[in-house]
Amino acid sequence: MFKQRPIRTNTEGETAPGAVVTRTSPAYWRKRVFKNSYTRAGRRVLLHAWSVKIQYQGHRHTFSLAGATRHAAGLEAKALYDSILAEGWESALRGHSSHSRGRSDNPKNSPDYWWEELVARYYHFPVSGQGELDLGAMVSHAGRGYFFPLGSPERAAAATRACEIYQTIVEQGWETALRTFPRELIVGLEWCSNPSLWTYATIHTLVKPLPPSEPSLLPKALVIEVEAEVRRSLLWCIDQQSGFQSVECDSLESLPRAMARHKPQLLLLNRSLAPHFGFDWRARLDLVAPGVLALPYSLAVDGEYLFAATTGRKEGYVFKRVEPWKILEPIFSLTGELDSWTDDYQACVRTYFNGLLSAYPDDDTTNLAKLTRRELEVFRLLSKGYIDKEIAESLRISFWTVHGYIKSIFAKLRVRTRTEAARYMER
């Protein structure tokens, strides 16, 4: 049996003392790629192309790689491994079969492929420089995908841009692509946990730094976000509302320094960072920022993912889409000025959402009455946050039957997403 010592690399990708590198790291796969060889007429012939052998769940396969350098081949090997984890062996082998014959045989490496994938996205984010009519595309690779705004309403230019994004992902990895190209995300702010009250907006990540802001006496809203491109977008959103000035914090380690320097009245905390504080993260955070309101937010590829990640509550929940420059709308009055939210935050937020519910048209209930008994059963589970597979198991029906019911429910309620449908159950 052969065992290899853990690999340690520095920030340049070379072996060095430091953290142990696992299969999730490109450095691991740079070490694993090799150049195959064969023997002809007693002579050993070394192939120019790189290869990698991947073993997972008792299955092993050797892949030929297109990368010309060890670095590029390592990134490609890691993407293959990620694809196996996310989609299984069959999907990975099928997806690699055309790519292994060369770049020209992979349809995604041609703008012609992306021409058919272009979609109109109607969520404008002014600071990103994107036009209101610009096209976008969902670019996926190795079990991961995002909507990317493509910077042009012209299909030929947009398709070329999508192709460039895809090739960057394949050749240089997701992290490089996300630092280079803006992507579309949903940011959802949870104002109350029970009932679950949310506002959400569509943003574009900002890959270039924002111009420095002038010092202000306004109350400070501190954004705690590790990813710089997302953090810049949230800072811009906050600064569009007159009641706050945004300030930033790029890690939990720097939070105490940021608190001491800025003395914020509001914290926006990425929900993915909350587990670092423990189960009762609000209480733990209060030790670092006593008396400061902490507002968690979640990031998702689209509204469906945001809704699916929300735990159903007995008291129900409400999702309200807002413009990105109004993400703090629940604590602003109708005149655009801050309400006395610091005195009674929960009352302020509930007043805002109660006003939304009272504004719903009377035909909401009429539309609900159109649902059949079975559709109502599906809808109740859907409103609790169940995914299609869980609904099928609970009602002992097939996945495709559930999909058909949901399609019919959306048509009768005249909605397009689960997020929009949630308001009916709340009512």
C-alpha positions as CSV (number, residue, x, y, z in Angstrom):
1,M,0.0,0.0,0.0
2,F,1.3,3.5,-0.9
3,K,0.7,6.5,1.3
4,Q,1.6,10.0,0.3
5,R,2.5,12.6,2.9
6,P,0.1,15.6,3.2
7,I,1.0,18.3,0.7
8,R,1.7,21.8,2.0
9,T,1.8,24.8,-0.3
10,N,2.4,28.5,-0.1
11,T,0.3,31.2,-1.8
12,E,2.2,30.8,-5.0
13,G,1.2,27.1,-5.3
14,E,4.6,25.7,-4.5
15,T,5.2,23.2,-1.7
16,A,5.9,24.9,1.6
17,P,5.2,24.7,5.3
18,G,1.6,25.5,6.1
19,A,-1.9,24.2,6.1
20,V,-2.5,20.6,4.9
21,V,-3.8,20.5,1.4
22,T,-6.7,18.2,0.7
23,R,-8.6,17.0,-2.4
24,T,-10.6,20.2,-2.4
25,S,-7.4,22.2,-3.2
26,P,-5.9,22.7,-6.7
27,A,-2.4,22.1,-5.2
28,Y,-3.4,18.5,-4.4
29,W,-4.3,17.9,-8.1
30,R,-1.2,19.6,-9.4
31,K,0.7,17.0,-7.5
32,R,-1.5,14.2,-8.9
33,V,-1.3,14.9,-12.6
34,F,1.2,13.0,-14.7
35,K,2.3,12.3,-18.3
36,N,1.4,8.9,-19.5
37,S,3.8,6.7,-21.5
38,Y,3.8,3.5,-23.6
39,T,6.5,1.2,-25.0
40,R,7.0,0.6,-28.7
41,A,9.8,-1.5,-30.2
42,G,11.4,-1.7,-26.8
43,R,11.5,2.1,-26.5
44,R,9.5,4.0,-23.8
45,V,7.5,6.9,-25.4
46,L,6.4,9.8,-23.1
47,L,3.1,11.5,-24.1
48,H,2.9,15.3,-24.2
49,A,-0.6,15.4,-22.7
50,W,-1.3,15.4,-19.0
51,S,-3.5,12.8,-17.3
52,V,-4.9,12.1,-13.9
53,K,-6.3,9.1,-12.1
54,I,-9.3,9.6,-9.9
55,Q,-10.7,7.1,-7.5
56,Y,-14.0,7.6,-5.7
57,Q,-16.5,5.3,-4.1
58,G,-14.8,2.2,-5.4
59,H,-14.6,3.4,-9.0
60,R,-11.3,4.5,-10.7
61,H,-10.8,6.1,-14.0
62,T,-7.8,7.8,-15.8
63,F,-8.7,11.0,-17.6
64,S,-6.7,12.7,-20.4
65,L,-6.5,16.4,-19.7
66,A,-6.4,19.4,-22.2
67,G,-4.2,21.7,-20.0
68,A,-0.8,22.4,-21.5
69,T,0.9,23.1,-18.2
70,R,0.9,21.3,-14.8
71,H,-1.0,24.3,-13.3
72,A,-3.8,24.2,-16.0
73,A,-4.0,20.4,-15.8
74,G,-4.3,20.5,-12.0
75,L,-7.2,22.9,-12.2
76,E,-8.9,20.7,-14.8
77,A,-8.4,17.6,-12.6
78,K,-9.9,19.4,-9.6
79,A,-12.9,20.4,-11.7
80,L,-13.4,16.8,-12.8
81,Y,-13.3,15.7,-9.1
82,D,-15.8,18.4,-8.1
83,S,-18.1,17.2,-10.9
84,I,-17.9,13.6,-9.7
85,L,-18.8,14.7,-6.2
86,A,-21.7,16.9,-7.3
87,E,-23.2,15.0,-10.2
88,G,-21.8,11.4,-10.0
89,W,-19.5,9.3,-12.2
90,E,-21.8,8.9,-15.1
91,S,-22.4,12.6,-15.6
92,A,-18.7,13.4,-15.2
93,L,-17.6,10.7,-17.7
94,R,-20.3,11.9,-20.2
95,G,-19.3,15.5,-19.9
96,H,-15.6,14.8,-20.3
97,S,-15.9,12.6,-23.3
98,S,-16.1,15.4,-25.8
99,H,-13.7,17.6,-24.0
100,S,-11.0,14.8,-23.9
101,R,-10.9,14.9,-27.7
102,G,-9.8,18.5,-27.7
103,R,-11.0,22.0,-27.0
104,S,-12.6,22.3,-30.4
105,D,-14.9,19.3,-29.8
106,N,-16.4,20.8,-26.6
107,P,-19.5,22.8,-27.7
108,K,-19.2,25.2,-24.7
109,N,-15.9,26.5,-26.1
110,S,-17.8,28.0,-29.0
111,P,-19.8,31.3,-28.9
112,D,-22.4,29.4,-31.0
113,Y,-23.3,27.3,-28.0
114,W,-23.9,30.3,-25.8
115,W,-25.9,32.1,-28.4
116,E,-28.8,29.7,-27.5
117,E,-28.2,30.2,-23.7
118,L,-28.7,33.9,-23.7
119,V,-31.6,35.3,-21.6
120,A,-33.0,38.8,-20.9
121,R,-32.4,39.7,-17.2
122,Y,-34.6,42.6,-16.0
123,Y,-32.8,43.3,-12.7
124,H,-30.8,46.5,-13.2
125,F,-27.9,47.3,-10.9
126,P,-26.8,50.8,-11.9
127,V,-23.3,50.9,-10.4
128,S,-22.2,47.8,-12.3
129,G,-22.3,49.7,-15.6
130,Q,-24.7,47.1,-17.1
131,G,-27.4,48.4,-19.4
132,E,-31.1,47.7,-18.7
133,L,-31.4,45.7,-22.0
134,D,-28.1,43.7,-21.6
135,L,-28.3,40.0,-21.9
136,G,-27.1,37.4,-19.4
137,A,-26.4,33.6,-19.2
138,M,-26.2,30.9,-16.6
139,V,-22.7,29.5,-16.8
140,S,-22.2,26.2,-15.0
141,H,-19.2,23.9,-14.5
142,A,-18.3,21.1,-12.1
143,G,-21.6,21.2,-10.3
144,R,-21.5,25.0,-9.7
145,G,-23.2,27.8,-11.6
146,Y,-24.2,31.5,-11.6
147,F,-26.0,34.0,-13.8
148,F,-23.5,36.4,-15.4
149,P,-24.5,39.7,-16.8
150,L,-22.7,40.0,-20.2
151,G,-22.5,43.7,-20.8
152,S,-24.3,43.9,-24.1
153,P,-27.8,43.7,-25.6
154,E,-26.2,42.4,-28.9
155,R,-26.4,38.6,-29.0
156,A,-23.0,38.1,-30.8
157,A,-21.1,40.1,-28.3
158,A,-22.9,38.6,-25.3
159,A,-22.3,35.0,-26.6
160,T,-18.6,35.8,-27.0
161,R,-18.4,37.1,-23.4
162,A,-20.2,34.1,-22.0
163,C,-17.7,31.8,-23.9
164,E,-14.8,33.8,-22.4
165,I,-16.3,33.4,-18.9
166,Y,-16.7,29.7,-19.3
167,Q,-13.1,29.2,-20.6
168,T,-11.7,31.2,-17.7
169,I,-13.6,29.0,-15.3
170,V,-12.2,25.8,-16.9
171,E,-8.7,26.9,-17.4
172,Q,-8.1,29.1,-14.3
173,G,-10.8,28.0,-11.8
174,W,-13.9,29.4,-10.3
175,E,-12.2,31.8,-7.9
176,T,-10.3,33.6,-10.7
177,A,-13.5,33.9,-12.7
178,L,-15.5,35.3,-9.8
179,R,-12.8,37.9,-9.2
180,T,-12.7,38.9,-12.9
181,F,-16.4,38.9,-14.0
182,P,-19.5,40.4,-12.2
183,R,-22.2,37.8,-11.4
184,E,-25.8,38.2,-10.4
185,L,-26.8,37.2,-6.9
186,I,-29.9,37.5,-4.6
187,V,-29.3,39.0,-1.2
188,G,-32.0,38.3,1.3
189,L,-32.2,40.2,4.7
190,E,-34.1,38.5,7.5
191,W,-35.8,41.2,9.6
192,C,-37.6,38.8,11.9
193,S,-37.2,35.1,12.6
194,N,-40.6,34.2,13.8
195,P,-42.7,35.0,11.8
196,S,-40.0,34.9,9.1
197,L,-40.0,38.3,7.4
198,W,-37.6,39.0,4.5
199,T,-36.8,41.6,2.0
200,Y,-34.6,40.5,-1.0
201,A,-32.9,42.2,-3.9
202,T,-30.9,41.3,-7.0
203,I,-27.4,42.6,-7.0
204,H,-24.3,42.4,-9.3
205,T,-21.0,41.7,-7.7
206,L,-18.5,44.6,-8.2
207,V,-15.0,43.4,-9.3
208,K,-13.5,46.9,-9.2
209,P,-13.0,49.0,-6.0
210,L,-15.5,51.7,-5.2
211,P,-14.3,55.3,-5.0
212,P,-13.6,56.3,-1.4
213,S,-16.5,57.9,0.5
214,E,-16.3,61.2,2.3
215,P,-16.5,61.0,6.2
216,S,-20.0,61.5,7.5
217,L,-21.8,62.0,10.9
218,L,-24.5,59.6,9.8
219,P,-25.1,56.4,11.8
220,K,-22.8,53.6,10.5
221,A,-23.9,50.3,9.1
222,L,-21.1,47.7,9.2
223,V,-21.1,45.0,6.6
224,I,-19.3,41.8,7.6
225,E,-18.5,40.0,4.4
226,V,-15.4,37.9,3.4
227,E,-15.8,38.2,-0.4
228,A,-14.7,41.6,-1.6
229,E,-16.9,41.6,-4.7
230,V,-20.1,41.0,-2.7
231,R,-19.0,43.4,0.1
232,R,-18.6,46.3,-2.4
233,S,-22.1,45.7,-3.7
234,L,-23.7,45.8,-0.3
235,L,-21.7,48.9,0.7
236,W,-23.1,50.7,-2.4
237,C,-26.7,49.6,-1.7
238,I,-26.5,51.0,1.9
239,D,-25.0,54.3,0.8
240,Q,-28.0,54.9,-1.5
241,Q,-30.3,55.5,1.5
242,S,-29.8,58.7,3.3
243,G,-30.0,57.4,6.9
244,F,-26.8,55.4,7.0
245,Q,-23.2,55.4,5.9
246,S,-21.7,52.0,5.1
247,V,-18.4,50.8,6.6
248,E,-16.8,47.4,6.0
249,C,-15.3,44.4,7.8
250,D,-13.6,41.7,5.8
251,S,-13.3,39.0,8.5
252,L,-14.6,37.9,11.9
253,E,-11.0,38.4,13.3
254,S,-11.1,42.1,12.4
255,L,-14.6,42.6,13.8
256,P,-13.5,43.9,17.3
257,R,-11.2,46.5,15.6
258,A,-13.9,47.6,13.2
259,M,-16.4,48.0,16.1
260,A,-14.0,50.1,18.1
261,R,-13.1,52.3,15.1
262,H,-16.6,52.9,13.6
263,K,-19.0,52.4,16.5
264,P,-21.8,51.2,14.2
265,Q,-25.5,51.1,15.0
266,L,-26.3,48.3,12.6
267,L,-24.4,45.1,11.6
268,L,-25.1,43.2,8.4
269,L,-23.7,39.7,8.9
270,N,-23.4,37.0,6.2
271,R,-25.4,34.1,7.6
272,S,-22.7,31.7,6.5
273,L,-20.4,33.3,9.1
274,A,-23.0,32.9,12.0
275,P,-21.9,29.3,12.9
276,H,-18.5,30.6,13.9
277,F,-20.2,32.2,16.9
278,G,-21.9,29.0,17.9
279,F,-25.5,27.9,18.1
280,D,-26.7,31.1,20.0
281,W,-24.9,33.4,17.6
282,R,-26.9,36.5,18.4
283,A,-26.0,36.2,22.1
284,R,-22.3,35.6,21.3
285,L,-22.3,38.6,18.9
286,D,-23.8,40.8,21.6
287,L,-20.6,40.2,23.6
288,V,-18.6,41.8,20.7
289,A,-21.1,44.4,19.7
290,P,-23.3,45.1,22.8
291,G,-26.5,47.0,22.0
292,V,-25.9,46.9,18.2
293,L,-28.7,45.5,16.0
294,A,-27.4,42.5,14.0
295,L,-29.2,41.8,10.8
296,P,-28.3,38.5,9.0
297,Y,-28.4,38.2,5.3
298,S,-28.2,35.2,2.9
299,L,-26.8,35.0,-0.7
300,A,-28.3,32.8,-3.3
301,V,-28.1,32.2,-7.1
302,D,-31.8,33.1,-7.5
303,G,-35.0,33.5,-5.5
304,E,-35.8,29.8,-5.6
305,Y,-32.6,28.9,-3.8
306,L,-33.2,31.6,-1.2
307,F,-36.7,30.3,-0.5
308,A,-35.6,26.6,-0.3
309,A,-32.9,27.6,2.3
310,T,-35.5,29.2,4.5
311,T,-36.9,27.1,7.4
312,G,-40.7,27.1,7.6
313,R,-42.2,28.7,10.6
314,K,-45.5,28.0,12.4
315,E,-46.4,31.7,12.2
316,G,-45.6,31.8,8.5
317,Y,-43.3,34.1,6.5
318,V,-43.3,36.9,4.0
319,F,-40.8,37.7,1.2
320,K,-40.8,41.2,-0.4
321,R,-38.7,42.1,-3.4
322,V,-37.2,45.5,-3.2
323,E,-34.9,47.6,-5.3
324,P,-31.2,47.1,-4.4
325,W,-30.9,50.7,-3.4
326,K,-33.8,50.2,-0.9
327,I,-32.6,47.1,1.0
328,L,-33.1,48.8,4.3
329,E,-36.6,49.9,3.4
330,P,-38.4,48.3,6.5
331,I,-36.7,50.8,8.9
332,F,-37.5,53.9,6.8
333,S,-40.7,55.8,6.9
334,L,-42.8,56.6,3.8
335,T,-41.0,60.0,3.6
336,G,-37.6,58.3,3.2
337,E,-36.4,59.2,6.7
338,L,-35.4,56.8,9.4
339,D,-38.2,55.8,11.8
340,S,-37.5,55.5,15.5
341,W,-36.4,51.9,14.9
342,T,-33.8,51.9,17.6
343,D,-36.5,52.4,20.2
344,D,-38.8,49.5,19.0
345,Y,-37.2,47.7,16.1
346,Q,-39.6,44.8,16.0
347,A,-42.7,47.1,16.0
348,C,-41.2,49.1,13.2
349,V,-40.6,46.0,11.1
350,R,-44.0,44.4,11.8
351,T,-45.7,47.7,10.9
352,Y,-43.9,47.7,7.5
353,F,-44.8,44.1,6.7
354,N,-48.4,44.4,8.0
355,G,-48.8,47.3,5.6
356,L,-47.7,45.0,2.7
357,L,-50.2,42.3,3.6
358,S,-53.1,44.7,3.9
359,A,-52.2,46.0,0.5
360,Y,-52.7,42.7,-1.2
361,P,-55.6,42.6,-3.7
362,D,-58.9,40.9,-2.7
363,D,-58.5,38.3,-5.5
364,D,-55.7,36.6,-3.6
365,T,-58.2,34.5,-1.7
366,T,-60.2,33.9,-4.9
367,N,-57.1,32.5,-6.5
368,L,-56.5,30.1,-3.6
369,A,-60.0,28.8,-3.9
370,K,-59.1,27.6,-7.4
371,L,-56.7,25.0,-6.1
372,T,-57.9,21.4,-5.8
373,R,-57.6,19.4,-2.6
374,R,-54.4,17.8,-3.7
375,E,-52.9,21.0,-4.9
376,L,-53.6,22.6,-1.5
377,E,-51.8,19.7,0.2
378,V,-48.8,20.2,-2.1
379,F,-49.0,24.0,-1.6
380,R,-49.0,23.7,2.2
381,L,-45.8,21.6,2.2
382,L,-44.2,23.9,-0.4
383,S,-45.0,26.9,1.8
384,K,-43.2,25.2,4.7
385,G,-40.0,25.1,2.7
386,Y,-40.2,21.4,1.5
387,I,-38.4,20.7,-1.8
388,D,-40.1,18.6,-4.5
389,K,-38.5,15.4,-3.5
390,E,-39.6,15.8,0.2
391,I,-43.2,16.7,-1.0
392,A,-43.2,13.5,-3.1
393,E,-42.1,11.4,-0.1
394,S,-44.6,13.0,2.3
395,L,-47.6,12.5,-0.1
396,R,-46.3,9.2,-1.5
397,I,-46.5,10.4,-5.1
398,S,-43.9,10.7,-7.8
399,F,-41.4,13.6,-8.2
400,W,-42.9,14.4,-11.6
401,T,-46.4,14.4,-10.3
402,V,-45.3,17.0,-7.7
403,H,-43.7,19.0,-10.5
404,G,-47.0,19.0,-12.4
405,Y,-49.0,20.1,-9.3
406,I,-46.5,23.0,-8.7
407,K,-46.8,24.1,-12.3
408,S,-50.6,24.2,-12.0
409,I,-50.4,26.0,-8.6
410,F,-48.2,28.7,-10.1
411,A,-50.6,29.2,-13.0
412,K,-53.7,29.5,-10.8
413,L,-52.0,31.9,-8.4
414,R,-50.5,33.8,-11.2
415,V,-46.9,33.7,-9.8
416,R,-43.6,32.6,-11.2
417,T,-41.6,31.5,-8.2
418,R,-42.1,29.9,-4.7
419,T,-41.0,33.2,-3.2
420,E,-44.0,35.0,-4.8
421,A,-46.3,32.1,-3.8
422,A,-45.4,32.4,-0.1
423,R,-47.5,35.5,0.4
424,Y,-50.7,33.5,-0.3
425,M,-50.1,31.1,2.6
426,E,-49.2,34.0,4.9
427,R,-52.6,35.6,4.1
